[in-house]
Amino acid sequence: MNTSASTQDSQAARQARFSSTHWSAVLAAAGGDSPEADRALEELCVGYWYPLYAYLRRQGHSRDEAKDLTQEFFAQRVVTRKIFRGVEPGKGKFRTWLLNSLQNFLRNQIDRDKAVKRGGGQPHVSLDFADGEARYSIEPASDLTPDRIYEREWVATVIEFALRAVREQWERAGKSDVFEVLKIYLPGMLSPPSYSEGAAKLGKSEDAVKMAVSRLKKELGRALRAEIARTVCDRSEVEEEWQHLLRVVSD
């Protein structure tokens, strides 16, 4: 068996699956009938629905109202592909496009018959609203506007996906226990222990732990950029979105 060829084929297959979840691939097929693009769109939306839910809750909608509106938005606009009407392929970030689409949907709701039951007879996207409300319940009571909380939760979701991707890499390498110790030292983690504590847990020197954390930070950075790349049309926009992420995190 040609191990090198097999490895290359495997890498190509993973790359093909990854590319199919890119926003650029979805937009490229916006005007046509592409099952692959449909799946990619649903995957992106299911992954990034919570920032919309948080946006609606911060607007003042109740838990049930926000749940119904989020579900109906995906049912009416995304699953049916009506959301693509007027979209310009090759332009726009998924982050901006998704919020603008929701805002347009909300404006149209004003003109709808209020007696019509939300979501009746519409296609369905499975969303974990119980988890969403649990996440929203720990949001700090602040003067953040709906737009600001959307941006913050968008960034949190990007980081969550990137961290998950890195964790899966360590798990495949049989180092999940090491990852759980080292992740505590990543930026944003609360009250990280001393490096000596981490060294004691891993049976390594402090210098070795510091080097391992440095490598983990680089892996996370690469994973963040890869996740960002899924949500933009062109690689040239990745740096702009990266800077946006840093601004939101630092605010």
C-alpha positions, 0 to 999 in steps of 0.5 A, a space after each residue: 500500500 502506498 502510504 504517502 498516496 493514501 495520506 494525500 488522498 485523506 488530506 484532500 478529502 478533508 480539505 474538500 469537506 472543509 471547503 464545502 462549509 465555506 461561506 464563499 462556496 455557499 455564495 457561489 451556488 446561491 443562484 443554483 440548485 446545489 445540495 452541497 451548498 444547502 448543507 454548507 449553509 445549514 451547517 454554518 447557520 446551525 453553528 452560528 444561530 446563538 448570536 442571533 438569539 442573543 440579539 433578539 433577547 437583548 432587543 427585549 423579546 421574551 425567551 419564547 418570542 426569541 425562540 420562535 423568531 429564530 426558528 421562523 427566520 431559519 425556516 422561512 429564509 434559510 432552509 427555503 433559500 429565499 434568503 439569497 434573493 438579491 444577494 451578490 455572490 462573492 461579496 459580504 461577510 457571513 457575520 454581517 449578512 446573517 444579522 442584516 438578513 435577520 433585521 430585514 426579516 424582523 421588519 417584514 414581520 410587522 406586515 405579517 398577520 399576527 394571527 398566523 402561528 409562527 413556523 406552521 408548515 415550515 421546514 425545520 432546523 434543529 436548534 438547541 434553545 435550552 442551551 441557548 437560554 442557559 447561555 443567555 441567562 449568564 450574560 452580564 446585566 449591562 448596557 450592551 446594545 443588541 448589535 454589541 451583544 451579537 458581535 460579542 457572541 459571534 466572536 465567542 462562537 468563533 473561539 468556541 469552534 476553534 478551541 474545539 478543533 484544537 481539542 480534537 487534534 489533541 484527542 486524535 494524538 492521544 493527548 486529551 489529558 494534557 490539553 485539559 491541563 494546558 488550555 487553562 493557560 490560554 488567553 481569556 481563561 479566568 484565574 489560571 494556576 501557576 506554571 509550577 502547578 501545571 508542571 506538577 500535574 503533567 510531571 514536566 518542568 515549568 519551562 516545558 509547560 511554558 513551551 507547550 502552552 506557547 505551541 498551544 496558543 499558536 495552534 489556537 491562532 491557526 484554528 481561529 484564522 481557519 474558522 474565520 476563513 469559513 465565514 468570509 468570501 476571500 482569504 484577503 478578508 481574514 486579516 480584517 476579521 481577525 482584527 475585528 475579533 481582537 477589538 471585540 475581545 479587548 472591549 
